[in-house]
Amino acid sequence: MIQVTREFEFIKKYKTTIAAVYQGRTGHNYSWVFSGDANGDGFTFQDLLYVPTGPSDPKVTWGSTTERDAFFAFAQTPA
């Protein structure tokens, strides 16, 4: 991350601060959310999708191996 800050008086006796920030990232820098209200809290489009760490992630129970394989095939497709 690079940050540059400059402070000066744009108007006399009033400090003005300008900052520029650059943050580089690799990989997918976005989140997947459900299109509906997945957790029932009354708000839509803010429930994050949990992506398992792998086929044997203990937090996920798959309905079938076909379902599991289809999910990971979808998750690996480019955006």
Contacts in CASP RR format, 6 or more apart in sequence:
PFRMAT RR
TARGET T0000
AUTHOR 0000-0000-0000
METHOD contacts of the structure
MODEL  1
MIQVTREFEFIKKYKTTIAAVYQGRTGHNYSWVFSGDANGDGFTFQDLLY
VPTGPSDPKVTWGSTTERDAFFAFAQTPA
1 21 0 8 1.000
1 22 0 8 1.000
1 23 0 8 1.000
1 24 0 8 1.000
2 21 0 8 1.000
2 22 0 8 1.000
3 19 0 8 1.000
3 20 0 8 1.000
3 21 0 8 1.000
3 22 0 8 1.000
4 19 0 8 1.000
4 20 0 8 1.000
5 17 0 8 1.000
5 18 0 8 1.000
5 19 0 8 1.000
6 17 0 8 1.000
6 18 0 8 1.000
6 19 0 8 1.000
7 15 0 8 1.000
7 16 0 8 1.000
7 17 0 8 1.000
7 18 0 8 1.000
8 15 0 8 1.000
8 16 0 8 1.000
9 15 0 8 1.000
9 16 0 8 1.000
10 16 0 8 1.000
28 79 0 8 1.000
30 79 0 8 1.000
31 48 0 8 1.000
31 49 0 8 1.000
32 48 0 8 1.000
32 49 0 8 1.000
32 51 0 8 1.000
33 45 0 8 1.000
33 46 0 8 1.000
33 47 0 8 1.000
33 48 0 8 1.000
33 49 0 8 1.000
34 45 0 8 1.000
34 47 0 8 1.000
34 49 0 8 1.000
35 44 0 8 1.000
35 45 0 8 1.000
36 44 0 8 1.000
36 45 0 8 1.000
36 47 0 8 1.000
37 43 0 8 1.000
37 44 0 8 1.000
37 47 0 8 1.000
38 47 0 8 1.000
39 47 0 8 1.000
41 47 0 8 1.000
50 59 0 8 1.000
50 60 0 8 1.000
51 75 0 8 1.000
52 59 0 8 1.000
52 60 0 8 1.000
52 71 0 8 1.000
54 72 0 8 1.000
55 62 0 8 1.000
55 68 0 8 1.000
55 72 0 8 1.000
62 68 0 8 1.000
62 71 0 8 1.000
END
